[in-house]
Amino acid sequence: WRAIGRDDAGLLVPGAPADYAVWRTAELLVQAPDDRVARWSTDPRSGTPGLPDLTPGAELPVCLRTVVSGQTVYVRPNE
């Protein structure tokens, strides 16, 4: 988005167009192969978000709702 001049893309702020999805996930993980990075990434002050566990056999994330330009375009049935 930045390449086409949309510097506000990716920000949730009042008045900005909102594009986002709401997901249901199982456990969130911070995975880093390097011990130095792992120590840094698991520090809650680092702001590094956890990601869903996508290893084979793990429960996959489920999209519950999708919003584009502030309008709901998808709601998972029975949610």
Gaussian input, Z-matrix of N, CA and C with variables (Angstrom, degrees):
# hf/3-21g

backbone

0 1
 N
 C     1     B1
 C     2     B2     1     A1
 N     3     B3     2     A2     1     D1
 C     4     B4     3     A3     2     D2
 C     5     B5     4     A4     3     D3
 N     6     B6     5     A5     4     D4
 C     7     B7     6     A6     5     D5
 C     8     B8     7     A7     6     D6
 N     9     B9     8     A8     7     D7
 C    10    B10     9     A9     8     D8
 C    11    B11    10    A10     9     D9
 N    12    B12    11    A11    10    D10
 C    13    B13    12    A12    11    D11
 C    14    B14    13    A13    12    D12
 N    15    B15    14    A14    13    D13
 C    16    B16    15    A15    14    D14
 C    17    B17    16    A16    15    D15
 N    18    B18    17    A17    16    D16
 C    19    B19    18    A18    17    D17
 C    20    B20    19    A19    18    D18
 N    21    B21    20    A20    19    D19
 C    22    B22    21    A21    20    D20
 C    23    B23    22    A22    21    D21
 N    24    B24    23    A23    22    D22
 C    25    B25    24    A24    23    D23
 C    26    B26    25    A25    24    D24
 N    27    B27    26    A26    25    D25
 C    28    B28    27    A27    26    D26
 C    29    B29    28    A28    27    D27
 N    30    B30    29    A29    28    D28
 C    31    B31    30    A30    29    D29
 C    32    B32    31    A31    30    D30
 N    33    B33    32    A32    31    D31
 C    34    B34    33    A33    32    D32
 C    35    B35    34    A34    33    D33
 N    36    B36    35    A35    34    D34
 C    37    B37    36    A36    35    D35
 C    38    B38    37    A37    36    D36
 N    39    B39    38    A38    37    D37
 C    40    B40    39    A39    38    D38
 C    41    B41    40    A40    39    D39
 N    42    B42    41    A41    40    D40
 C    43    B43    42    A42    41    D41
 C    44    B44    43    A43    42    D42
 N    45    B45    44    A44    43    D43
 C    46    B46    45    A45    44    D44
 C    47    B47    46    A46    45    D45
 N    48    B48    47    A47    46    D46
 C    49    B49    48    A48    47    D47
 C    50    B50    49    A49    48    D48
 N    51    B51    50    A50    49    D49
 C    52    B52    51    A51    50    D50
 C    53    B53    52    A52    51    D51
 N    54    B54    53    A53    52    D52
 C    55    B55    54    A54    53    D53
 C    56    B56    55    A55    54    D54
 N    57    B57    56    A56    55    D55
 C    58    B58    57    A57    56    D56
 C    59    B59    58    A58    57    D57
 N    60    B60    59    A59    58    D58
 C    61    B61    60    A60    59    D59
 C    62    B62    61    A61    60    D60
 N    63    B63    62    A62    61    D61
 C    64    B64    63    A63    62    D62
 C    65    B65    64    A64    63    D63
 N    66    B66    65    A65    64    D64
 C    67    B67    66    A66    65    D65
 C    68    B68    67    A67    66    D66
 N    69    B69    68    A68    67    D67
 C    70    B70    69    A69    68    D68
 C    71    B71    70    A70    69    D69
 N    72    B72    71    A71    70    D70
 C    73    B73    72    A72    71    D71
 C    74    B74    73    A73    72    D72
 N    75    B75    74    A74    73    D73
 C    76    B76    75    A75    74    D74
 C    77    B77    76    A76    75    D75
 N    78    B78    77    A77    76    D76
 C    79    B79    78    A78    77    D77
 C    80    B80    79    A79    78    D78
 N    81    B81    80    A80    79    D79
 C    82    B82    81    A81    80    D80
 C    83    B83    82    A82    81    D81
 N    84    B84    83    A83    82    D82
 C    85    B85    84    A84    83    D83
 C    86    B86    85    A85    84    D84
 N    87    B87    86    A86    85    D85
 C    88    B88    87    A87    86    D86
 C    89    B89    88    A88    87    D87
 N    90    B90    89    A89    88    D88
 C    91    B91    90    A90    89    D89
 C    92    B92    91    A91    90    D90
 N    93    B93    92    A92    91    D91
 C    94    B94    93    A93    92    D92
 C    95    B95    94    A94    93    D93
 N    96    B96    95    A95    94    D94
 C    97    B97    96    A96    95    D95
 C    98    B98    97    A97    96    D96
 N    99    B99    98    A98    97    D97
 C   100   B100    99    A99    98    D98
 C   101   B101   100   A100    99    D99
 N   102   B102   101   A101   100   D100
 C   103   B103   102   A102   101   D101
 C   104   B104   103   A103   102   D102
 N   105   B105   104   A104   103   D103
 C   106   B106   105   A105   104   D104
 C   107   B107   106   A106   105   D105
 N   108   B108   107   A107   106   D106
 C   109   B109   108   A108   107   D107
 C   110   B110   109   A109   108   D108
 N   111   B111   110   A110   109   D109
 C   112   B112   111   A111   110   D110
 C   113   B113   112   A112   111   D111
 N   114   B114   113   A113   112   D112
 C   115   B115   114   A114   113   D113
 C   116   B116   115   A115   114   D114
 N   117   B117   116   A116   115   D115
 C   118   B118   117   A117   116   D116
 C   119   B119   118   A118   117   D117
 N   120   B120   119   A119   118   D118
 C   121   B121   120   A120   119   D119
 C   122   B122   121   A121   120   D120
 N   123   B123   122   A122   121   D121
 C   124   B124   123   A123   122   D122
 C   125   B125   124   A124   123   D123
 N   126   B126   125   A125   124   D124
 C   127   B127   126   A126   125   D125
 C   128   B128   127   A127   126   D126
 N   129   B129   128   A128   127   D127
 C   130   B130   129   A129   128   D128
 C   131   B131   130   A130   129   D129
 N   132   B132   131   A131   130   D130
 C   133   B133   132   A132   131   D131
 C   134   B134   133   A133   132   D132
 N   135   B135   134   A134   133   D133
 C   136   B136   135   A135   134   D134
 C   137   B137   136   A136   135   D135
 N   138   B138   137   A137   136   D136
 C   139   B139   138   A138   137   D137
 C   140   B140   139   A139   138   D138
 N   141   B141   140   A140   139   D139
 C   142   B142   141   A141   140   D140
 C   143   B143   142   A142   141   D141
 N   144   B144   143   A143   142   D142
 C   145   B145   144   A144   143   D143
 C   146   B146   145   A145   144   D144
 N   147   B147   146   A146   145   D145
 C   148   B148   147   A147   146   D146
 C   149   B149   148   A148   147   D147
 N   150   B150   149   A149   148   D148
 C   151   B151   150   A150   149   D149
 C   152   B152   151   A151   150   D150
 N   153   B153   152   A152   151   D151
 C   154   B154   153   A153   152   D152
 C   155   B155   154   A154   153   D153
 N   156   B156   155   A155   154   D154
 C   157   B157   156   A156   155   D155
 C   158   B158   157   A157   156   D156
 N   159   B159   158   A158   157   D157
 C   160   B160   159   A159   158   D158
 C   161   B161   160   A160   159   D159
 N   162   B162   161   A161   160   D160
 C   163   B163   162   A162   161   D161
 C   164   B164   163   A163   162   D162
 N   165   B165   164   A164   163   D163
 C   166   B166   165   A165   164   D164
 C   167   B167   166   A166   165   D165
 N   168   B168   167   A167   166   D166
 C   169   B169   168   A168   167   D167
 C   170   B170   169   A169   168   D168
 N   171   B171   170   A170   169   D169
 C   172   B172   171   A171   170   D170
 C   173   B173   172   A172   171   D171
 N   174   B174   173   A173   172   D172
 C   175   B175   174   A174   173   D173
 C   176   B176   175   A175   174   D174
 N   177   B177   176   A176   175   D175
 C   178   B178   177   A177   176   D176
 C   179   B179   178   A178   177   D177
 N   180   B180   179   A179   178   D178
 C   181   B181   180   A180   179   D179
 C   182   B182   181   A181   180   D180
 N   183   B183   182   A182   181   D181
 C   184   B184   183   A183   182   D182
 C   185   B185   184   A184   183   D183
 N   186   B186   185   A185   184   D184
 C   187   B187   186   A186   185   D185
 C   188   B188   187   A187   186   D186
 N   189   B189   188   A188   187   D187
 C   190   B190   189   A189   188   D188
 C   191   B191   190   A190   189   D189
 N   192   B192   191   A191   190   D190
 C   193   B193   192   A192   191   D191
 C   194   B194   193   A193   192   D192
 N   195   B195   194   A194   193   D193
 C   196   B196   195   A195   194   D194
 C   197   B197   196   A196   195   D195
 N   198   B198   197   A197   196   D196
 C   199   B199   198   A198   197   D197
 C   200   B200   199   A199   198   D198
 N   201   B201   200   A200   199   D199
 C   202   B202   201   A201   200   D200
 C   203   B203   202   A202   201   D201
 N   204   B204   203   A203   202   D202
 C   205   B205   204   A204   203   D203
 C   206   B206   205   A205   204   D204
 N   207   B207   206   A206   205   D205
 C   208   B208   207   A207   206   D206
 C   209   B209   208   A208   207   D207
 N   210   B210   209   A209   208   D208
 C   211   B211   210   A210   209   D209
 C   212   B212   211   A211   210   D210
 N   213   B213   212   A212   211   D211
 C   214   B214   213   A213   212   D212
 C   215   B215   214   A214   213   D213
 N   216   B216   215   A215   214   D214
 C   217   B217   216   A216   215   D215
 C   218   B218   217   A217   216   D216
 N   219   B219   218   A218   217   D217
 C   220   B220   219   A219   218   D218
 C   221   B221   220   A220   219   D219
 N   222   B222   221   A221   220   D220
 C   223   B223   222   A222   221   D221
 C   224   B224   223   A223   222   D222
 N   225   B225   224   A224   223   D223
 C   226   B226   225   A225   224   D224
 C   227   B227   226   A226   225   D225
 N   228   B228   227   A227   226   D226
 C   229   B229   228   A228   227   D227
 C   230   B230   229   A229   228   D228
 N   231   B231   230   A230   229   D229
 C   232   B232   231   A231   230   D230
 C   233   B233   232   A232   231   D231
 N   234   B234   233   A233   232   D232
 C   235   B235   234   A234   233   D233
 C   236   B236   235   A235   234   D234

   B1=1.4372
   B2=1.5151
   B3=1.2858
   B4=1.4635
   B5=1.5285
   B6=1.3453
   B7=1.4651
   B8=1.5246
   B9=1.3313
   B10=1.4643
   B11=1.5256
   B12=1.3318
   B13=1.4596
   B14=1.5116
   B15=1.3234
   B16=1.4694
   B17=1.5155
   B18=1.3172
   B19=1.4617
   B20=1.5229
   B21=1.3361
   B22=1.4633
   B23=1.5293
   B24=1.3255
   B25=1.4661
   B26=1.5279
   B27=1.3083
   B28=1.4566
   B29=1.5147
   B30=1.3292
   B31=1.4599
   B32=1.5176
   B33=1.3261
   B34=1.4573
   B35=1.5211
   B36=1.3258
   B37=1.4625
   B38=1.5229
   B39=1.3416
   B40=1.4659
   B41=1.5275
   B42=1.3211
   B43=1.4557
   B44=1.5185
   B45=1.3226
   B46=1.4696
   B47=1.5266
   B48=1.3514
   B49=1.4638
   B50=1.5265
   B51=1.3201
   B52=1.4649
   B53=1.5217
   B54=1.3211
   B55=1.4623
   B56=1.5251
   B57=1.3344
   B58=1.4623
   B59=1.5219
   B60=1.3107
   B61=1.4615
   B62=1.5242
   B63=1.3144
   B64=1.4641
   B65=1.5232
   B66=1.3226
   B67=1.4666
   B68=1.5163
   B69=1.3328
   B70=1.4699
   B71=1.5202
   B72=1.3234
   B73=1.4616
   B74=1.5210
   B75=1.2978
   B76=1.4616
   B77=1.5342
   B78=1.2937
   B79=1.4653
   B80=1.5307
   B81=1.3320
   B82=1.4598
   B83=1.5206
   B84=1.3297
   B85=1.4612
   B86=1.5150
   B87=1.3203
   B88=1.4635
   B89=1.5121
   B90=1.3363
   B91=1.4592
   B92=1.5173
   B93=1.3154
   B94=1.4641
   B95=1.5191
   B96=1.3303
   B97=1.4581
   B98=1.5224
   B99=1.3012
   B100=1.4638
   B101=1.5277
   B102=1.3468
   B103=1.4649
   B104=1.5220
   B105=1.3341
   B106=1.4652
   B107=1.5182
   B108=1.3338
   B109=1.4565
   B110=1.5186
   B111=1.3256
   B112=1.4591
   B113=1.5233
   B114=1.3252
   B115=1.4663
   B116=1.5130
   B117=1.3338
   B118=1.4573
   B119=1.5220
   B120=1.3440
   B121=1.4581
   B122=1.5201
   B123=1.3221
   B124=1.4580
   B125=1.5247
   B126=1.3121
   B127=1.4611
   B128=1.5244
   B129=1.3555
   B130=1.4620
   B131=1.5290
   B132=1.3229
   B133=1.4668
   B134=1.5175
   B135=1.3376
   B136=1.4626
   B137=1.5171
   B138=1.3133
   B139=1.4502
   B140=1.5185
   B141=1.3204
   B142=1.4565
   B143=1.5258
   B144=1.3436
   B145=1.4636
   B146=1.5203
   B147=1.3083
   B148=1.4501
   B149=1.5158
   B150=1.2966
   B151=1.4631
   B152=1.5206
   B153=1.3368
   B154=1.4659
   B155=1.5230
   B156=1.3131
   B157=1.4629
   B158=1.5276
   B159=1.3379
   B160=1.4638
   B161=1.5267
   B162=1.3258
   B163=1.4603
   B164=1.5266
   B165=1.3476
   B166=1.4635
   B167=1.5286
   B168=1.3231
   B169=1.4534
   B170=1.5148
   B171=1.3265
   B172=1.4638
   B173=1.5292
   B174=1.3228
   B175=1.4629
   B176=1.5284
   B177=1.3265
   B178=1.4606
   B179=1.5223
   B180=1.3388
   B181=1.4647
   B182=1.5347
   B183=1.3312
   B184=1.4613
   B185=1.5250
   B186=1.3420
   B187=1.4625
   B188=1.5273
   B189=1.3427
   B190=1.4554
   B191=1.5211
   B192=1.3357
   B193=1.4641
   B194=1.5162
   B195=1.3426
   B196=1.4589
   B197=1.5223
   B198=1.3288
   B199=1.4638
   B200=1.5199
   B201=1.3402
   B202=1.4611
   B203=1.5245
   B204=1.3208
   B205=1.4734
   B206=1.5253
   B207=1.3213
   B208=1.4569
   B209=1.5162
   B210=1.3274
   B211=1.4625
   B212=1.5292
   B213=1.3198
   B214=1.4609
   B215=1.5247
   B216=1.3332
   B217=1.4627
   B218=1.5286
   B219=1.3232
   B220=1.4633
   B221=1.5160
   B222=1.3303
   B223=1.4621
   B224=1.5198
   B225=1.3192
   B226=1.4706
   B227=1.5202
   B228=1.3326
   B229=1.4681
   B230=1.5323
   B231=1.3089
   B232=1.4684
   B233=1.5150
   B234=1.3058
   B235=1.4732
   B236=1.5077
   A1=111.53
   A2=117.35
   A3=119.19
   A4=111.36
   A5=117.30
   A6=121.04
   A7=111.84
   A8=118.12
   A9=120.05
   A10=112.14
   A11=115.87
   A12=120.17
   A13=115.76
   A14=118.84
   A15=120.88
   A16=108.81
   A17=116.02
   A18=120.82
   A19=113.06
   A20=117.63
   A21=120.00
   A22=112.59
   A23=118.13
   A24=120.71
   A25=110.04
   A26=115.78
   A27=120.68
   A28=114.06
   A29=117.31
   A30=121.13
   A31=109.87
   A32=116.81
   A33=121.27
   A34=107.28
   A35=115.12
   A36=121.50
   A37=108.19
   A38=118.12
   A39=120.13
   A40=111.49
   A41=115.46
   A42=121.46
   A43=115.37
   A44=118.24
   A45=120.80
   A46=109.13
   A47=117.58
   A48=118.63
   A49=109.70
   A50=115.82
   A51=119.66
   A52=110.79
   A53=116.05
   A54=123.79
   A55=106.24
   A56=117.04
   A57=119.10
   A58=109.95
   A59=115.38
   A60=122.21
   A61=108.44
   A62=115.92
   A63=122.68
   A64=106.83
   A65=115.82
   A66=121.54
   A67=110.98
   A68=115.95
   A69=121.62
   A70=105.69
   A71=115.61
   A72=120.48
   A73=109.86
   A74=114.80
   A75=120.43
   A76=106.05
   A77=117.41
   A78=122.07
   A79=111.46
   A80=116.12
   A81=121.57
   A82=108.85
   A83=116.00
   A84=121.92
   A85=110.44
   A86=116.10
   A87=121.98
   A88=105.15
   A89=116.48
   A90=120.74
   A91=109.25
   A92=115.84
   A93=121.29
   A94=107.69
   A95=118.57
   A96=120.56
   A97=114.13
   A98=118.20
   A99=122.73
   A100=109.22
   A101=118.15
   A102=121.42
   A103=112.61
   A104=117.38
   A105=119.39
   A106=110.51
   A107=117.32
   A108=121.53
   A109=110.15
   A110=117.08
   A111=120.75
   A112=110.54
   A113=118.10
   A114=120.38
   A115=110.24
   A116=116.70
   A117=120.29
   A118=110.78
   A119=117.11
   A120=121.51
   A121=113.22
   A122=118.74
   A123=119.96
   A124=112.18
   A125=117.65
   A126=121.30
   A127=107.52
   A128=118.82
   A129=119.98
   A130=113.00
   A131=117.22
   A132=119.61
   A133=112.29
   A134=118.31
   A135=120.94
   A136=112.20
   A137=117.92
   A138=121.04
   A139=113.50
   A140=117.86
   A141=121.00
   A142=108.73
   A143=117.68
   A144=118.87
   A145=111.92
   A146=115.47
   A147=120.07
   A148=110.11
   A149=116.76
   A150=122.82
   A151=108.90
   A152=117.80
   A153=119.56
   A154=111.61
   A155=115.31
   A156=121.75
   A157=108.13
   A158=117.24
   A159=122.01
   A160=112.49
   A161=117.06
   A162=119.11
   A163=109.32
   A164=117.70
   A165=120.48
   A166=111.11
   A167=115.50
   A168=121.51
   A169=114.02
   A170=118.19
   A171=120.92
   A172=109.43
   A173=116.36
   A174=120.97
   A175=108.82
   A176=117.30
   A177=120.98
   A178=111.00
   A179=117.45
   A180=121.00
   A181=110.41
   A182=115.98
   A183=121.88
   A184=108.17
   A185=116.89
   A186=120.77
   A187=108.79
   A188=116.34
   A189=121.40
   A190=112.17
   A191=116.67
   A192=120.57
   A193=108.80
   A194=116.19
   A195=121.91
   A196=108.22
   A197=115.98
   A198=122.65
   A199=108.31
   A200=116.76
   A201=122.71
   A202=108.03
   A203=116.29
   A204=122.17
   A205=111.56
   A206=116.16
   A207=121.50
   A208=114.96
   A209=118.68
   A210=122.48
   A211=109.99
   A212=116.31
   A213=120.20
   A214=108.87
   A215=116.47
   A216=120.98
   A217=111.91
   A218=117.24
   A219=120.35
   A220=109.05
   A221=115.76
   A222=123.05
   A223=106.16
   A224=115.60
   A225=119.53
   A226=109.03
   A227=117.40
   A228=120.21
   A229=111.41
   A230=115.62
   A231=123.89
   A232=113.37
   A233=118.07
   A234=120.52
   A235=109.24
   D1=-33.98
   D2=-178.04
   D3=-65.04
   D4=-31.10
   D5=-179.64
   D6=-63.92
   D7=-26.97
   D8=178.80
   D9=-101.65
   D10=13.37
   D11=174.31
   D12=87.14
   D13=13.01
   D14=177.14
   D15=-94.31
   D16=79.63
   D17=-176.66
   D18=-71.56
   D19=-16.55
   D20=-179.66
   D21=-88.57
   D22=-4.94
   D23=-178.97
   D24=-63.08
   D25=137.95
   D26=178.77
   D27=90.19
   D28=2.42
   D29=179.61
   D30=-112.05
   D31=135.18
   D32=172.56
   D33=-102.79
   D34=97.72
   D35=-179.98
   D36=-134.65
   D37=153.33
   D38=179.52
   D39=-55.23
   D40=133.04
   D41=177.03
   D42=88.06
   D43=-13.48
   D44=-179.69
   D45=-85.15
   D46=149.17
   D47=175.01
   D48=-63.23
   D49=136.91
   D50=-175.47
   D51=-107.64
   D52=121.51
   D53=172.42
   D54=-124.16
   D55=116.22
   D56=-179.94
   D57=-160.61
   D58=166.85
   D59=175.46
   D60=-129.17
   D61=146.43
   D62=176.65
   D63=-107.36
   D64=126.03
   D65=-175.80
   D66=-118.74
   D67=146.01
   D68=168.13
   D69=-102.55
   D70=126.98
   D71=-179.20
   D72=-131.26
   D73=163.13
   D74=170.48
   D75=-83.13
   D76=-143.63
   D77=-177.88
   D78=-61.72
   D79=139.86
   D80=174.45
   D81=-97.13
   D82=140.91
   D83=-176.52
   D84=-125.53
   D85=151.40
   D86=166.95
   D87=-110.92
   D88=113.41
   D89=-177.15
   D90=-112.08
   D91=129.64
   D92=177.00
   D93=-147.68
   D94=126.44
   D95=-176.76
   D96=-71.66
   D97=-25.96
   D98=-175.91
   D99=-94.69
   D100=128.55
   D101=-179.06
   D102=-55.89
   D103=-39.99
   D104=-179.82
   D105=-62.06
   D106=-41.37
   D107=179.20
   D108=-71.28
   D109=-39.45
   D110=179.96
   D111=-60.61
   D112=-43.17
   D113=178.76
   D114=-62.19
   D115=-42.15
   D116=-179.98
   D117=-67.75
   D118=-45.64
   D119=-172.77
   D120=-68.18
   D121=-30.96
   D122=-177.86
   D123=-84.12
   D124=-4.04
   D125=174.87
   D126=-72.36
   D127=117.40
   D128=-176.57
   D129=-58.88
   D130=-23.34
   D131=179.81
   D132=-75.00
   D133=-12.68
   D134=-177.22
   D135=-73.24
   D136=-20.15
   D137=-179.13
   D138=75.57
   D139=12.19
   D140=178.63
   D141=-78.49
   D142=117.62
   D143=-177.08
   D144=-76.33
   D145=150.44
   D146=172.88
   D147=-75.16
   D148=155.10
   D149=177.73
   D150=-121.64
   D151=153.60
   D152=178.81
   D153=-62.22
   D154=149.39
   D155=175.91
   D156=-76.75
   D157=114.31
   D158=-178.38
   D159=-108.80
   D160=18.22
   D161=178.40
   D162=-67.27
   D163=151.90
   D164=179.98
   D165=-53.65
   D166=133.01
   D167=179.32
   D168=93.75
   D169=-15.50
   D170=178.94
   D171=-76.13
   D172=152.10
   D173=176.76
   D174=-67.54
   D175=126.63
   D176=-177.86
   D177=-78.61
   D178=150.01
   D179=175.28
   D180=-61.93
   D181=152.07
   D182=179.28
   D183=-124.76
   D184=127.58
   D185=177.42
   D186=-76.36
   D187=123.95
   D188=-179.31
   D189=-96.74
   D190=-31.71
   D191=-176.19
   D192=-158.92
   D193=143.57
   D194=174.89
   D195=-128.27
   D196=133.16
   D197=-179.89
   D198=-123.02
   D199=130.27
   D200=178.74
   D201=-126.03
   D202=125.75
   D203=-178.15
   D204=51.60
   D205=38.52
   D206=176.83
   D207=81.34
   D208=-1.00
   D209=-179.06
   D210=-109.97
   D211=131.35
   D212=176.74
   D213=-69.36
   D214=123.29
   D215=-179.81
   D216=-111.40
   D217=-11.85
   D218=178.65
   D219=-152.59
   D220=133.38
   D221=170.51
   D222=-131.93
   D223=126.00
   D224=179.64
   D225=-63.75
   D226=131.76
   D227=178.93
   D228=-56.04
   D229=145.59
   D230=176.96
   D231=66.19
   D232=24.63
   D233=177.21
   D234=-111.00

